[in-house]
Amino acid sequence: MEYFTHLRKDKYLKKALLSPLPPLKVHSGAPIRLMQSIMSQQLSVKVAHVLHERFFALCGRKNPPLRQICDLDPLTLRAIGLSHAKTSYVQNVARFCLENKITDRKLRAMPSEDIIELLTEIKGVGRWTVEMLLMFTLGREDIFAADDLGLQLAMVSLYGLTRPEKPNDKAFKSRLVEISQKWSPYRSYGCMHLWAFKDNSPG
């Protein structure tokens, strides 16, 4: 694969490149997938899946209309297991996407940074959440999530970096972004390999 050959030029990242990964795919239903991402935060994959299935059962379909989600009684969403905050954030996404006519087609035509700027206007949606949407829903191949703890830990290990005590240290994140520039235009795949490396590395 072209991306694999390109990433192997980085002698440090090369240690994490065990074998090529499947190509990123473009999926439909970006607003719903953004809501699913919010629901999944701080939950195991198994628990998040159960919550998603309850949500779809409540709505009666896998891709419910945004208006239907806006009109749901918040107590009904709380009853399927969403916290008060997540209930509010999910409906914030639905309202914002409805009011701003956010569609798959509109997002696919926009540059990645413009999408981040747009969607982080929604209360409850941070940059990391939108970066995951860009990678795993819109199939963008050149995204680097500098705020991701797993990526930070993997890069500290591979590149011999010192992780600062403050989690939001700007100089540290700038250094990570600088390193990732060498992987462009395939930074998303670099991230995916680093996540795999962290899961498979000793300890």
N, CA and C atoms as an extended XYZ file, in Angstrom:
609
Properties=species:S:1:pos:R:3:atomname:S:1:resname:S:1:resid:I:1 pbc="F F F"
N         0.842       -1.203        0.000 N   MET     1
C         0.000        0.000        0.000 CA  MET     1
C         0.875        1.249        0.000 C   MET     1
N         0.452        2.258       -0.723 N   GLU     2
C         1.225        3.496       -0.837 CA  GLU     2
C         1.439        4.149        0.525 C   GLU     2
N         0.380        4.202        1.352 N   TYR     3
C         0.514        4.868        2.642 CA  TYR     3
C         1.544        4.149        3.515 C   TYR     3
N         1.563        2.813        3.444 N   PHE     4
C         2.446        2.008        4.286 CA  PHE     4
C         3.905        2.279        3.927 C   PHE     4
N         4.191        2.333        2.649 N   THR     5
C         5.545        2.628        2.174 CA  THR     5
C         5.977        4.018        2.624 C   THR     5
N         5.054        4.970        2.550 N   HIS     6
C         5.358        6.346        2.940 CA  HIS     6
C         5.661        6.441        4.444 C   HIS     6
N         4.838        5.811        5.275 N   LEU     7
C         5.023        5.906        6.719 CA  LEU     7
C         6.298        5.216        7.186 C   LEU     7
N         6.728        4.214        6.461 N   ARG     8
C         7.934        3.479        6.844 CA  ARG     8
C         9.207        4.324        6.696 C   ARG     8
N         9.099        5.476        6.061 N   LYS     9
C        10.244        6.373        5.948 CA  LYS     9
C        10.609        6.984        7.301 C   LYS     9
N         9.646        7.001        8.225 N   ASP    10
C         9.899        7.492        9.580 CA  ASP    10
C        10.465        6.323       10.393 C   ASP    10
N        11.740        6.388       10.734 N   LYS    11
C        12.401        5.238       11.370 CA  LYS    11
C        11.837        4.915       12.756 C   LYS    11
N        11.229        5.911       13.408 N   TYR    12
C        10.631        5.666       14.719 CA  TYR    12
C         9.247        5.038       14.571 C   TYR    12
N         8.433        5.632       13.707 N   LEU    13
C         7.088        5.093       13.474 CA  LEU    13
C         7.162        3.693       12.873 C   LEU    13
N         8.211        3.427       12.132 N   LYS    14
C         8.384        2.132       11.464 CA  LYS    14
C         8.249        0.968       12.440 C   LYS    14
N         8.644        1.183       13.696 N   LYS    15
C         8.563        0.125       14.713 CA  LYS    15
C         7.114       -0.283       15.010 C   LYS    15
N         6.188        0.620       14.745 N   ALA    16
C         4.776        0.339       15.021 CA  ALA    16
C         4.027       -0.191       13.801 C   ALA    16
N         4.707       -0.260       12.661 N   LEU    17
C         4.048       -0.679       11.420 CA  LEU    17
C         4.227       -2.185       11.216 C   LEU    17
N         3.320       -2.945       11.803 N   LEU    18
C         3.434       -4.397       11.722 CA  LEU    18
C         2.951       -4.927       10.381 C   LEU    18
N         1.827       -4.424        9.907 N   SER    19
C         1.288       -4.824        8.607 CA  SER    19
C         0.263       -3.773        8.188 C   SER    19
N        -0.007       -3.640        6.874 N   PRO    20
C        -0.965       -2.621        6.415 CA  PRO    20
C        -2.356       -2.821        7.009 C   PRO    20
N        -3.057       -1.723        7.196 N   LEU    21
C        -4.419       -1.748        7.718 CA  LEU    21
C        -5.423       -1.578        6.576 C   LEU    21
N        -6.667       -2.019        6.775 N   PRO    22
C        -7.694       -1.798        5.743 CA  PRO    22
C        -7.869       -0.306        5.485 C   PRO    22
N        -8.190        0.068        4.255 N   PRO    23
C        -8.364        1.494        3.940 CA  PRO    23
C        -9.555        2.097        4.680 C   PRO    23
N        -9.450        3.367        5.003 N   LEU    24
C       -10.568        4.081        5.617 CA  LEU    24
C       -11.729        4.153        4.638 C   LEU    24
N       -12.934        4.073        5.163 N   LYS    25
C       -14.125        4.100        4.323 CA  LYS    25
C       -14.986        5.313        4.650 C   LYS    25
N       -15.746        5.735        3.672 N   VAL    26
C       -16.712        6.821        3.865 CA  VAL    26
C       -18.057        6.204        4.228 C   VAL    26
N       -18.649        6.680        5.323 N   HIS    27
C       -19.947        6.170        5.781 CA  HIS    27
C       -20.983        7.288        5.731 C   HIS    27
N       -22.227        6.915        5.606 N   SER    28
C       -23.309        7.903        5.597 CA  SER    28
C       -23.798        8.151        7.023 C   SER    28
N       -24.644        9.158        7.166 N   GLY    29
C       -25.242        9.454        8.469 CA  GLY    29
C       -24.307       10.145        9.437 C   GLY    29
N       -23.535       11.112        8.968 N   ALA    30
C       -22.553       11.784        9.828 CA  ALA    30
C       -23.165       12.395       11.092 C   ALA    30
N       -24.312       13.097       11.024 N   PRO    31
C       -24.873       13.660       12.265 CA  PRO    31
C       -25.192       12.586       13.308 C   PRO    31
N       -25.753       11.458       12.852 N   ILE    32
C       -26.078       10.375       13.786 CA  ILE    32
C       -24.809        9.763       14.353 C   ILE    32
N       -23.802        9.595       13.528 N   ARG    33
C       -22.543        9.021       14.007 CA  ARG    33
C       -21.833        9.965       14.986 C   ARG    33
N       -22.032       11.261       14.808 N   LEU    34
C       -21.500       12.224       15.768 CA  LEU    34
C       -22.201       12.054       17.115 C   LEU    34
N       -23.499       11.842       17.092 N   MET    35
C       -24.247       11.595       18.330 CA  MET    35
C       -23.784       10.299       18.995 C   MET    35
N       -23.555        9.271       18.180 N   GLN    36
C       -23.078        8.002       18.730 CA  GLN    36
C       -21.733        8.175       19.420 C   GLN    36
N       -20.882        9.006       18.850 N   SER    37
C       -19.576        9.264       19.448 CA  SER    37
C       -19.728        9.900       20.825 C   SER    37
N       -20.663       10.821       20.944 N   ILE    38
C       -20.928       11.461       22.238 CA  ILE    38
C       -21.448       10.436       23.237 C   ILE    38
N       -22.370        9.581       22.791 N   MET    39
C       -22.911        8.550       23.674 CA  MET    39
C       -21.826        7.612       24.181 C   MET    39
N       -20.819        7.352       23.334 N   SER    40
C       -19.786        6.354       23.636 CA  SER    40
C       -18.707        6.850       24.584 C   SER    40
N       -18.629        8.155       24.793 N   GLN    41
C       -17.536        8.717       25.583 CA  GLN    41
C       -17.479        8.118       26.980 C   GLN    41
N       -16.285        7.674       27.367 N   GLN    42
C       -16.001        7.108       28.694 CA  GLN    42
C       -16.742        5.801       28.961 C   GLN    42
N       -17.139        5.112       27.896 N   LEU    43
C       -17.792        3.814       28.037 CA  LEU    43
C       -16.988        2.754       27.299 C   LEU    43
N       -17.124        1.505       27.729 N   SER    44
C       -16.506        0.408       26.995 CA  SER    44
C       -17.229        0.231       25.670 C   SER    44
N       -16.587       -0.433       24.722 N   VAL    45
C       -17.195       -0.675       23.410 CA  VAL    45
C       -18.504       -1.448       23.564 C   VAL    45
N       -18.511       -2.431       24.455 N   LYS    46
C       -19.700       -3.269       24.657 CA  LYS    46
C       -20.872       -2.461       25.207 C   LYS    46
N       -20.614       -1.646       26.218 N   VAL    47
C       -21.681       -0.836       26.818 CA  VAL    47
C       -22.181        0.208       25.820 C   VAL    47
N       -21.252        0.811       25.082 N   ALA    48
C       -21.644        1.804       24.085 CA  ALA    48
C       -22.544        1.187       23.022 C   ALA    48
N       -22.218       -0.039       22.588 N   HIS    49
C       -23.041       -0.718       21.577 CA  HIS    49
C       -24.467       -0.926       22.089 C   HIS    49
N       -24.588       -1.333       23.330 N   VAL    50
C       -25.920       -1.531       23.922 CA  VAL    50
C       -26.690       -0.219       23.930 C   VAL    50
N       -26.021        0.854       24.289 N   LEU    51
C       -26.665        2.174       24.339 CA  LEU    51
C       -27.123        2.610       22.952 C   LEU    51
N       -26.275        2.372       21.955 N   HIS    52
C       -26.654        2.731       20.582 CA  HIS    52
C       -27.891        1.958       20.138 C   HIS    52
N       -27.926        0.663       20.446 N   GLU    53
C       -29.067       -0.160       20.051 CA  GLU    53
C       -30.347        0.305       20.743 C   GLU    53
N       -30.248        0.698       21.990 N   ARG    54
C       -31.415        1.226       22.703 CA  ARG    54
C       -31.902        2.528       22.055 C   ARG    54
N       -30.947        3.364       21.654 N   PHE    55
C       -31.286        4.639       21.015 CA  PHE    55
C       -32.020        4.395       19.696 C   PHE    55
N       -31.503        3.478       18.883 N   PHE    56
C       -32.144        3.194       17.600 CA  PHE    56
C       -33.511        2.548       17.797 C   PHE    56
N       -33.628        1.698       18.827 N   ALA    57
C       -34.925        1.077       19.115 CA  ALA    57
C       -35.934        2.135       19.541 C   ALA    57
N       -35.467        3.102       20.331 N   LEU    58
C       -36.341        4.191       20.764 CA  LEU    58
C       -36.844        4.997       19.574 C   LEU    58
N       -35.940        5.245       18.617 N   CYS    59
C       -36.294        6.048       17.438 CA  CYS    59
C       -37.009        5.234       16.370 C   CYS    59
N       -36.903        3.907       16.451 N   GLY    60
C       -37.588        3.043       15.508 CA  GLY    60
C       -36.868        2.821       14.199 C   GLY    60
N       -35.621        3.303       14.098 N   ARG    61
C       -34.840        3.114       12.874 CA  ARG    61
C       -33.372        3.456       13.128 C   ARG    61
N       -32.506        3.011       12.205 N   LYS    62
C       -31.070        3.215       12.371 CA  LYS    62
C       -30.616        4.634       12.047 C   LYS    62
N       -31.362        5.315       11.195 N   ASN    63
C       -30.985        6.672       10.806 CA  ASN    63
C       -32.188        7.604       10.979 C   ASN    63
N       -32.552        7.879       12.242 N   PRO    64
C       -33.763        8.666       12.494 CA  PRO    64
C       -33.621       10.118       12.033 C   PRO    64
N       -34.726       10.742       11.648 N   PRO    65
C       -34.682       12.153       11.250 CA  PRO    65
C       -34.236       13.031       12.415 C   PRO    65
N       -33.508       14.079       12.098 N   LEU    66
C       -33.014       14.979       13.142 CA  LEU    66
C       -34.172       15.618       13.913 C   LEU    66
N       -35.249       15.929       13.217 N   ARG    67
C       -36.403       16.535       13.882 CA  ARG    67
C       -36.965       15.612       14.954 C   ARG    67
N       -36.997       14.314       14.671 N   GLN    68
C       -37.501       13.352       15.648 CA  GLN    68
C       -36.648       13.375       16.915 C   GLN    68
N       -35.338       13.464       16.755 N   ILE    69
C       -34.433       13.469       17.910 CA  ILE    69
C       -34.599       14.766       18.699 C   ILE    69
N       -34.771       15.870       17.992 N   CYS    70
C       -35.003       17.153       18.659 CA  CYS    70
C       -36.267       17.109       19.524 C   CYS    70
N       -37.290       16.409       19.027 N   ASP    71
C       -38.594       16.405       19.686 CA  ASP    71
C       -38.723       15.369       20.792 C   ASP    71
N       -37.702       14.522       20.960 N   LEU    72
C       -37.773       13.503       22.017 CA  LEU    72
C       -37.780       14.159       23.392 C   LEU    72
N       -38.570       13.600       24.297 N   ASP    73
C       -38.551       14.054       25.688 CA  ASP    73
C       -37.193       13.680       26.286 C   ASP    73
N       -36.456       14.638       26.846 N   PRO    74
C       -35.157       14.313       27.439 CA  PRO    74
C       -35.216       13.178       28.456 C   PRO    74
N       -36.334       13.074       29.165 N   LEU    75
C       -36.475       11.996       30.145 CA  LEU    75
C       -36.494       10.628       29.466 C   LEU    75
N       -36.986       10.585       28.231 N   THR    76
C       -36.993        9.331       27.480 CA  THR    76
C       -35.569        8.920       27.132 C   THR    76
N       -34.743        9.884       26.764 N   LEU    77
C       -33.341        9.586       26.479 CA  LEU    77
C       -32.594        9.191       27.746 C   LEU    77
N       -32.924        9.835       28.862 N   ARG    78
C       -32.295        9.460       30.127 CA  ARG    78
C       -32.643        8.023       30.485 C   ARG    78
N       -33.848        7.616       30.123 N   ALA    79
C       -34.324        6.279       30.495 CA  ALA    79
C       -33.571        5.157       29.789 C   ALA    79
N       -32.935        5.450       28.630 N   ILE    80
C       -32.173        4.398       27.942 CA  ILE    80
C       -30.722        4.325       28.431 C   ILE    80
N       -30.373        5.230       29.376 N   GLY    81
C       -29.043        5.148       29.961 CA  GLY    81
C       -28.130        6.324       29.709 C   GLY    81
N       -28.638        7.375       29.050 N   LEU    82
C       -27.809        8.555       28.809 CA  LEU    82
C       -27.801        9.448       30.057 C   LEU    82
N       -26.647       10.033       30.331 N   SER    83
C       -26.564       10.984       31.432 CA  SER    83
C       -27.302       12.264       31.049 C   SER    83
N       -27.502       13.119       32.042 N   HIS    84
C       -28.155       14.410       31.760 CA  HIS    84
C       -27.348       15.198       30.729 C   HIS    84
N       -26.004       15.218       30.899 N   ALA    85
C       -25.152       15.981       29.986 CA  ALA    85
C       -25.206       15.405       28.577 C   ALA    85
N       -25.078       14.080       28.454 N   LYS    86
C       -25.076       13.451       27.130 CA  LYS    86
C       -26.420       13.628       26.430 C   LYS    86
N       -27.503       13.574       27.199 N   THR    87
C       -28.827       13.821       26.617 CA  THR    87
C       -28.869       15.210       25.993 C   THR    87
N       -28.373       16.186       26.732 N   SER    88
C       -28.350       17.564       26.238 CA  SER    88
C       -27.471       17.690       25.003 C   SER    88
N       -26.291       17.062       25.030 N   TYR    89
C       -25.354       17.179       23.908 CA  TYR    89
C       -25.892       16.514       22.647 C   TYR    89
N       -26.526       15.349       22.797 N   VAL    90
C       -27.101       14.648       21.638 CA  VAL    90
C       -28.155       15.520       20.968 C   VAL    90
N       -29.025       16.126       21.774 N   GLN    91
C       -30.062       16.974       21.194 CA  GLN    91
C       -29.482       18.283       20.672 C   GLN    91
N       -28.382       18.744       21.261 N   ASN    92
C       -27.680       19.915       20.709 CA  ASN    92
C       -27.214       19.631       19.284 C   ASN    92
N       -26.642       18.429       19.079 N   VAL    93
C       -26.165       18.041       17.746 CA  VAL    93
C       -27.326       18.015       16.765 C   VAL    93
N       -28.426       17.399       17.171 N   ALA    94
C       -29.592       17.287       16.285 CA  ALA    94
C       -30.108       18.666       15.890 C   ALA    94
N       -30.237       19.552       16.866 N   ARG    95
C       -30.744       20.902       16.574 CA  ARG    95
C       -29.788       21.678       15.674 C   ARG    95
N       -28.498       21.614       15.994 N   PHE    96
C       -27.501       22.350       15.212 CA  PHE    96
C       -27.480       21.873       13.763 C   PHE    96
N       -27.480       20.553       13.581 N   CYS    97
C       -27.417       20.001       12.221 CA  CYS    97
C       -28.679       20.314       11.437 C   CYS    97
N       -29.808       20.353       12.122 N   LEU    98
C       -31.069       20.699       11.460 CA  LEU    98
C       -31.071       22.177       11.067 C   LEU    98
N       -30.698       23.029       12.005 N   GLU    99
C       -30.719       24.471       11.756 CA  GLU    99
C       -29.693       24.897       10.707 C   GLU    99
N       -28.546       24.201       10.661 N   ASN   100
C       -27.477       24.568        9.731 CA  ASN   100
C       -27.430       23.685        8.484 C   ASN   100
N       -28.477       22.866        8.337 N   LYS   101
C       -28.604       22.001        7.153 CA  LYS   101
C       -27.326       21.166        6.930 C   LYS   101
N       -26.870       20.527        8.008 N   ILE   102
C       -25.676       19.683        7.935 CA  ILE   102
C       -26.049       18.332        7.342 C   ILE   102
N       -25.497       18.019        6.201 N   THR   103
C       -25.739       16.748        5.536 CA  THR   103
C       -24.408       16.093        5.200 C   THR   103
N       -24.465       14.814        4.854 N   ASP   104
C       -23.251       14.118        4.425 CA  ASP   104
C       -22.637       14.831        3.217 C   ASP   104
N       -23.479       15.196        2.284 N   ARG   105
C       -22.987       15.835        1.068 CA  ARG   105
C       -22.273       17.144        1.384 C   ARG   105
N       -22.853       17.948        2.290 N   LYS   106
C       -22.251       19.227        2.657 CA  LYS   106
C       -20.889       19.014        3.315 C   LYS   106
N       -20.811       18.057        4.247 N   LEU   107
C       -19.556       17.814        4.957 CA  LEU   107
C       -18.482       17.273        4.026 C   LEU   107
N       -18.854       16.385        3.120 N   ARG   108
C       -17.864       15.792        2.214 CA  ARG   108
C       -17.222       16.827        1.299 C   ARG   108
N       -17.926       17.934        1.084 N   ALA   109
C       -17.399       18.980        0.199 CA  ALA   109
C       -16.529       19.992        0.948 C   ALA   109
N       -16.467       19.879        2.277 N   MET   110
C       -15.757       20.877        3.076 CA  MET   110
C       -14.350       20.410        3.451 C   MET   110
N       -13.386       21.334        3.552 N   PRO   111
C       -12.054       20.999        4.078 CA  PRO   111
C       -12.166       20.557        5.536 C   PRO   111
N       -11.253       19.717        5.963 N   SER   112
C       -11.316       19.152        7.313 CA  SER   112
C       -11.310       20.216        8.404 C   SER   112
N       -10.428       21.207        8.305 N   GLU   113
C       -10.359       22.233        9.341 CA  GLU   113
C       -11.645       23.054        9.415 C   GLU   113
N       -12.300       23.256        8.282 N   ASP   114
C       -13.572       23.979        8.283 CA  ASP   114
C       -14.649       23.170        8.999 C   ASP   114
N       -14.613       21.849        8.830 N   ILE   115
C       -15.575       20.978        9.518 CA  ILE   115
C       -15.338       21.042       11.021 C   ILE   115
N       -14.075       21.006       11.437 N   ILE   116
C       -13.753       21.096       12.865 CA  ILE   116
C       -14.248       22.410       13.442 C   ILE   116
N       -13.993       23.496       12.726 N   GLU   117
C       -14.429       24.813       13.195 CA  GLU   117
C       -15.948       24.886       13.302 C   GLU   117
N       -16.643       24.303       12.336 N   LEU   118
C       -18.104       24.343       12.319 CA  LEU   118
C       -18.710       23.503       13.445 C   LEU   118
N       -18.310       22.256       13.530 N   LEU   119
C       -18.976       21.336       14.459 CA  LEU   119
C       -18.583       21.546       15.915 C   LEU   119
N       -17.431       22.141       16.165 N   THR   120
C       -17.074       22.420       17.565 CA  THR   120
C       -17.819       23.634       18.111 C   THR   120
N       -18.637       24.264       17.278 N   GLU   121
C       -19.549       25.291       17.779 CA  GLU   121
C       -20.639       24.663       18.644 C   GLU   121
N       -20.872       23.362       18.463 N   ILE   122
C       -21.921       22.665       19.198 CA  ILE   122
C       -21.446       22.391       20.621 C   ILE   122
N       -22.226       22.798       21.608 N   LYS   123
C       -21.865       22.532       23.003 CA  LYS   123
C       -21.848       21.018       23.235 C   LYS   123
N       -20.727       20.526       23.735 N   GLY   124
C       -20.590       19.096       23.975 CA  GLY   124
C       -19.771       18.378       22.925 C   GLY   124
N       -19.389       19.105       21.863 N   VAL   125
C       -18.589       18.503       20.786 CA  VAL   125
C       -17.216       19.166       20.764 C   VAL   125
N       -16.186       18.389       21.060 N   GLY   126
C       -14.826       18.904       21.063 CA  GLY   126
C       -14.078       18.532       19.801 C   GLY   126
N       -12.888       19.056       19.685 N   ARG   127
C       -12.071       18.819       18.492 CA  ARG   127
C       -11.809       17.328       18.272 C   ARG   127
N       -11.473       16.597       19.336 N   TRP   128
C       -11.182       15.171       19.204 CA  TRP   128
C       -12.365       14.417       18.602 C   TRP   128
N       -13.570       14.731       19.069 N   THR   129
C       -14.770       14.052       18.576 CA  THR   129
C       -14.934       14.276       17.076 C   THR   129
N       -14.695       15.498       16.627 N   VAL   130
C       -14.826       15.790       15.198 CA  VAL   130
C       -13.706       15.110       14.405 C   VAL   130
N       -12.516       15.042       14.975 N   GLU   131
C       -11.412       14.358       14.293 CA  GLU   131
C       -11.732       12.880       14.083 C   GLU   131
N       -12.385       12.254       15.062 N   MET   132
C       -12.785       10.849       14.899 CA  MET   132
C       -13.838       10.727       13.793 C   MET   132
N       -14.737       11.701       13.713 N   LEU   133
C       -15.740       11.714       12.646 CA  LEU   133
C       -15.058       11.847       11.288 C   LEU   133
N       -14.065       12.716       11.213 N   LEU   134
C       -13.338       12.914        9.959 CA  LEU   134
C       -12.655       11.628        9.506 C   LEU   134
N       -12.046       10.933       10.444 N   MET   135
C       -11.343        9.694       10.087 CA  MET   135
C       -12.315        8.567        9.727 C   MET   135
N       -13.225        8.275       10.649 N   PHE   136
C       -13.960        7.019       10.579 CA  PHE   136
C       -15.357        7.119        9.968 C   PHE   136
N       -15.809        8.340        9.667 N   THR   137
C       -17.077        8.513        8.950 CA  THR   137
C       -16.839        9.137        7.583 C   THR   137
N       -16.015       10.180        7.538 N   LEU   138
C       -15.753       10.864        6.273 CA  LEU   138
C       -14.541       10.299        5.544 C   LEU   138
N       -13.820        9.375        6.186 N   GLY   139
C       -12.703        8.686        5.524 CA  GLY   139
C       -11.527        9.582        5.188 C   GLY   139
N       -11.308       10.642        5.969 N   ARG   140
C       -10.193       11.551        5.698 CA  ARG   140
C        -8.881       10.897        6.132 C   ARG   140
N        -7.905       10.878        5.238 N   GLU   141
C        -6.664       10.144        5.477 CA  GLU   141
C        -5.563       10.973        6.128 C   GLU   141
N        -5.766       12.275        6.285 N   ASP   142
C        -4.669       13.127        6.766 CA  ASP   142
C        -5.067       13.894        8.021 C   ASP   142
N        -5.551       13.168        9.032 N   ILE   143
C        -5.974       13.755       10.296 CA  ILE   143
C        -5.044       13.288       11.414 C   ILE   143
N        -4.634       14.215       12.265 N   PHE   144
C        -3.835       13.855       13.433 CA  PHE   144
C        -4.508       14.397       14.684 C   PHE   144
N        -4.816       13.510       15.634 N   ALA   145
C        -5.533       13.889       16.854 CA  ALA   145
C        -4.546       14.092       17.999 C   ALA   145
N        -4.009       15.286       18.095 N   ALA   146
C        -2.952       15.573       19.072 CA  ALA   146
C        -3.430       15.454       20.514 C   ALA   146
N        -4.735       15.566       20.750 N   ASP   147
C        -5.268       15.490       22.114 CA  ASP   147
C        -5.486       14.057       22.589 C   ASP   147
N        -5.331       13.092       21.714 N   ASP   148
C        -5.638       11.709       22.063 CA  ASP   148
C        -4.558       11.133       22.985 C   ASP   148
N        -4.968       10.656       24.159 N   LEU   149
C        -4.012       10.152       25.146 CA  LEU   149
C        -3.265        8.924       24.635 C   LEU   149
N        -3.965        8.039       23.941 N   GLY   150
C        -3.311        6.848       23.415 CA  GLY   150
C        -2.204        7.188       22.438 C   GLY   150
N        -2.459        8.150       21.566 N   LEU   151
C        -1.433        8.580       20.615 CA  LEU   151
C        -0.259        9.226       21.336 C   LEU   151
N        -0.561       10.035       22.323 N   GLN   152
C         0.503       10.687       23.080 CA  GLN   152
C         1.417        9.658       23.738 C   GLN   152
N         0.823        8.661       24.391 N   LEU   153
C         1.609        7.643       25.086 CA  LEU   153
C         2.453        6.827       24.109 C   LEU   153
N         1.854        6.490       22.968 N   ALA   154
C         2.587        5.713       21.962 CA  ALA   154
C         3.771        6.500       21.412 C   ALA   154
N         3.559        7.800       21.163 N   MET   155
C         4.640        8.620       20.604 CA  MET   155
C         5.732        8.896       21.638 C   MET   155
N         5.354        9.048       22.901 N   VAL   156
C         6.352        9.186       23.961 CA  VAL   156
C         7.257        7.961       23.973 C   VAL   156
N         6.648        6.789       23.834 N   SER   157
C         7.414        5.537       23.837 CA  SER   157
C         8.311        5.407       22.611 C   SER   157
N         7.771        5.661       21.444 N   LEU   158
C         8.515        5.446       20.201 CA  LEU   158
C         9.594        6.501       19.964 C   LEU   158
N         9.290        7.751       20.304 N   TYR   159
C        10.189        8.855       19.961 CA  TYR   159
C        11.056        9.315       21.135 C   TYR   159
N        10.902        8.639       22.275 N   GLY   160
C        11.717        9.002       23.433 CA  GLY   160
C        11.410       10.379       23.973 C   GLY   160
N        10.142       10.767       23.918 N   LEU   161
C         9.743       12.085       24.394 CA  LEU   161
C         9.443       12.062       25.890 C   LEU   161
N         9.416       13.226       26.484 N   THR   162
C         9.025       13.362       27.886 CA  THR   162
C         7.623       13.941       27.934 C   THR   162
N         6.714       13.216       28.534 N   ARG   163
C         5.335       13.693       28.614 CA  ARG   163
C         5.208       14.678       29.773 C   ARG   163
N         4.700       15.871       29.504 N   PRO   164
C         4.597       16.893       30.554 CA  PRO   164
C         3.542       16.539       31.597 C   PRO   164
N         3.656       17.156       32.765 N   GLU   165
C         2.676       16.918       33.823 CA  GLU   165
C         1.313       17.501       33.456 C   GLU   165
N         1.327       18.654       32.804 N   LYS   166
C         0.065       19.275       32.397 CA  LYS   166
C        -0.436       18.612       31.116 C   LYS   166
N        -1.669       18.076       31.115 N   PRO   167
C        -2.181       17.347       29.944 CA  PRO   167
C        -2.350       18.191       28.687 C   PRO   167
N        -2.512       19.498       28.856 N   ASN   168
C        -2.746       20.362       27.692 CA  ASN   168
C        -1.540       21.232       27.358 C   ASN   168
N        -0.354       20.732       27.649 N   ASP   169
C         0.869       21.474       27.375 CA  ASP   169
C         0.992       21.763       25.875 C   ASP   169
N         0.984       23.050       25.509 N   LYS   170
C         0.971       23.440       24.098 CA  LYS   170
C         2.268       23.068       23.383 C   LYS   170
N         3.385       23.215       24.058 N   ALA   171
C         4.662       22.895       23.426 CA  ALA   171
C         4.756       21.407       23.104 C   ALA   171
N         4.261       20.585       24.005 N   PHE   172
C         4.279       19.131       23.797 CA  PHE   172
C         3.419       18.758       22.593 C   PHE   172
N         2.220       19.307       22.547 N   LYS   173
C         1.316       18.995       21.440 CA  LYS   173
C         1.868       19.519       20.113 C   LYS   173
N         2.496       20.682       20.170 N   SER   174
C         3.105       21.233       18.953 CA  SER   174
C         4.200       20.307       18.431 C   SER   174
N         4.955       19.714       19.358 N   ARG   175
C         6.003       18.773       18.963 CA  ARG   175
C         5.398       17.537       18.310 C   ARG   175
N         4.295       17.042       18.847 N   LEU   176
C         3.632       15.879       18.257 CA  LEU   176
C         3.131       16.197       16.848 C   LEU   176
N         2.531       17.376       16.704 N   VAL   177
C         2.032       17.793       15.388 CA  VAL   177
C         3.196       17.914       14.403 C   VAL   177
N         4.298       18.465       14.875 N   GLU   178
C         5.480       18.612       14.026 CA  GLU   178
C         5.972       17.248       13.536 C   GLU   178
N         6.038       16.288       14.439 N   ILE   179
C         6.461       14.929       14.053 CA  ILE   179
C         5.493       14.342       13.034 C   ILE   179
N         4.196       14.539       13.278 N   SER   180
C         3.177       13.933       12.409 CA  SER   180
C         3.202       14.500       10.993 C   SER   180
N         3.745       15.696       10.821 N   GLN   181
C         3.780       16.297        9.490 CA  GLN   181
C         4.548       15.414        8.504 C   GLN   181
N         5.499       14.651        9.019 N   LYS   182
C         6.273       13.759        8.146 CA  LYS   182
C         5.411       12.645        7.565 C   LYS   182
N         4.295       12.361        8.221 N   TRP   183
C         3.420       11.271        7.752 CA  TRP   183
C         2.417       11.737        6.699 C   TRP   183
N         2.245       13.051        6.583 N   SER   184
C         1.264       13.601        5.655 CA  SER   184
C         1.589       13.147        4.217 C   SER   184
N         0.587       12.791        3.415 N   PRO   185
C        -0.863       12.967        3.595 CA  PRO   185
C        -1.591       11.740        4.177 C   PRO   185
N        -0.899       10.976        5.020 N   TYR   186
C        -1.485        9.748        5.559 CA  TYR   186
C        -1.444        9.726        7.083 C   TYR   186
N        -1.656       10.870        7.707 N   ARG   187
C        -1.543       10.931        9.160 CA  ARG   187
C        -2.600       10.092        9.873 C   ARG   187
N        -3.780        9.943        9.279 N   SER   188
C        -4.814        9.110        9.906 CA  SER   188
C        -4.326        7.676       10.075 C   SER   188
N        -3.637        7.156        9.064 N   TYR   189
C        -3.113        5.794        9.161 CA  TYR   189
C        -1.996        5.719       10.195 C   TYR   189
N        -1.207        6.787       10.303 N   GLY   190
C        -0.196        6.833       11.353 CA  GLY   190
C        -0.843        6.713       12.719 C   GLY   190
N        -1.945        7.445       12.917 N   CYS   191
C        -2.687        7.359       14.184 CA  CYS   191
C        -3.195        5.945       14.425 C   CYS   191
N        -3.755        5.332       13.415 N   MET   192
C        -4.319        3.991       13.576 CA  MET   192
C        -3.239        2.981       13.961 C   MET   192
N        -2.068        3.096       13.365 N   HIS   193
C        -0.979        2.190       13.720 CA  HIS   193
C        -0.480        2.455       15.138 C   HIS   193
N        -0.467        3.706       15.555 N   LEU   194
C        -0.041        4.020       16.909 CA  LEU   194
C        -1.025        3.476       17.945 C   LEU   194
N        -2.317        3.565       17.661 N   TRP   195
C        -3.307        2.974       18.568 CA  TRP   195
C        -3.082        1.470       18.678 C   TRP   195
N        -2.858        0.827       17.554 N   ALA   196
C        -2.600       -0.626       17.558 CA  ALA   196
C        -1.319       -0.948       18.314 C   ALA   196
N        -0.292       -0.116       18.128 N   PHE   197
C         0.979       -0.317       18.813 CA  PHE   197
C         0.790       -0.194       20.325 C   PHE   197
N         0.036        0.790       20.763 N   LYS   198
C        -0.176        0.980       22.191 CA  LYS   198
C        -0.899       -0.218       22.789 C   LYS   198
N        -1.889       -0.742       22.078 N   ASP   199
C        -2.640       -1.883       22.577 CA  ASP   199
C        -1.778       -3.145       22.637 C   ASP   199
N        -0.828       -3.249       21.696 N   ASN   200
C        -0.035       -4.470       21.585 CA  ASN   200
C         1.332       -4.387       22.268 C   ASN   200
N         1.697       -3.180       22.714 N   SER   201
C         3.024       -3.037       23.309 CA  SER   201
C         3.028       -3.596       24.744 C   SER   201
N         4.163       -4.010       25.247 N   PRO   202
C         4.241       -4.545       26.610 CA  PRO   202
C         3.751       -3.514       27.633 C   PRO   202
N         2.921       -3.980       28.550 N   GLY   203
C         2.425       -3.091       29.613 CA  GLY   203
C         1.381       -2.134       29.128 C   GLY   203
